[in-house]
């Protein structure tokens, strides 16, 4: 079920609250979709879009936070069925989707060494039409600012929706069972860097914190993230 965060932004859970996409409503009533979930998530996304009165063809932009399969696995299907022409990702991850590849793992830690022994989980390839950079403001839904937060992947981004003062952390911070934590080290390219770059959130103005893994925190989002980072020694 689609969950409204603010006037023009909705959370679209594709696997309970464990994996989330986001729909932002543009000035012309079209949709910018953030992340596409795992392969097979399109049916759930279409149902949630219908719930807010939108058709698949209303999706005109797709912005991807990074190239892990739980965020891009459903992208090829969504691009094809929605006939999306604008598919965006940070330049550092942008070479992976055309080959259906996922990023490297941080093998400096035990979990990363174990993960590297497992078969790579690929996904249906697709093209990136626009390569994003840090600080860029995407002209959509009142402005969507790109915050490059590498470490989880080289091209991982968080997104600041300027109109609603909403931060989408991506996988920089999880909020599973309403408890903030880091992503598992085995899924990061550089676990320490993924923590260090979360400091960028302290310099941003936002009130709502949204997560690609876990439910949102309304109104008190920045203070809660500030508390989390302080506990981790990153204030």
QUILIN-V932126 format. One record per pair of residues at least 12 apart in sequence whose ideal C-beta (glycine too) atoms are under 7 Angstrom apart, sorted by the first residue. I is the first residue (numbers start at 1). J is the second residue. If there is no record, write none. Layout:
# QUILIN-V932126
i,j
I,J
I,J
This chain:
# QUILIN-V932126
i,j
1,48
1,51
2,48
2,51
2,52
5,164
5,166
5,208
5,210
5,216
6,164
6,166
6,208
7,164
8,24
8,25
8,141
8,142
8,163
8,164
9,22
9,24
9,161
9,164
9,166
10,22
10,23
10,52
11,210
11,216
12,45
12,48
14,37
14,38
14,41
14,44
14,45
15,37
15,38
17,214
17,215
18,213
19,37
19,38
19,70
19,212
19,213
20,211
20,212
21,33
21,34
21,35
21,36
21,37
21,45
22,34
22,35
22,168
22,210
23,49
23,52
24,140
24,141
24,144
24,161
25,141
26,140
26,141
30,58
30,60
31,49
31,54
31,58
31,59
31,60
32,61
32,63
32,140
32,141
33,59
33,62
33,78
34,63
34,65
34,159
34,168
35,64
35,65
35,71
35,212
36,62
36,71
36,72
36,74
36,75
36,78
37,70
37,73
37,74
38,69
38,70
38,73
38,74
39,73
39,74
39,123
40,74
41,74
42,74
42,77
42,78
42,81
45,78
56,81
56,82
57,82
57,83
59,82
59,84
60,84
60,86
61,84
61,86
61,88
61,140
62,75
62,78
62,79
62,84
62,87
62,88
63,88
63,138
63,144
63,159
64,88
64,89
65,156
65,157
65,170
65,171
65,212
66,93
66,152
66,153
66,155
66,156
66,157
66,170
66,171
67,93
67,96
67,97
67,102
67,103
67,153
68,102
68,153
68,187
69,102
69,121
69,123
71,212
72,97
72,123
73,123
75,126
76,124
76,125
76,126
79,126
85,129
86,129
86,130
87,126
87,127
87,128
87,129
88,130
88,132
88,138
89,128
89,131
89,132
89,155
90,132
90,148
90,155
90,157
91,131
91,132
91,133
91,155
92,150
92,154
92,155
93,153
93,154
93,155
94,128
94,131
94,155
97,125
97,126
97,128
98,125
98,127
99,125
100,122
100,123
100,124
100,125
101,122
102,120
102,121
102,122
103,153
103,154
103,189
104,189
105,186
105,189
106,185
106,188
106,189
106,190
106,191
109,185
109,191
111,184
111,185
111,186
112,185
112,186
114,186
115,186
115,187
132,146
132,157
133,146
134,146
134,147
134,148
141,161
141,163
142,161
142,162
142,163
143,162
143,163
144,159
144,161
145,159
145,160
145,162
146,159
147,159
147,160
147,200
149,170
149,172
149,197
149,198
149,200
150,193
150,197
151,188
151,189
151,190
151,191
151,193
151,194
151,195
151,196
151,197
152,171
152,172
152,183
152,188
152,194
153,189
154,189
156,170
156,171
156,172
157,170
158,170
158,172
160,204
160,206
164,208
165,205
165,206
165,207
165,208
166,206
166,208
166,210
167,201
167,204
167,206
167,209
167,210
167,221
168,210
169,209
169,211
170,212
171,183
171,212
171,213
172,194
172,197
172,198
173,198
173,211
173,225
173,228
174,211
174,213
174,214
175,211
175,213
175,214
175,215
175,217
176,213
176,214
178,215
180,228
182,194
182,195
195,232
195,234
198,229
198,234
199,229
199,234
201,225
202,226
202,229
206,221
206,222
207,219
207,221
207,222
208,221
209,221
209,222
209,224
209,225
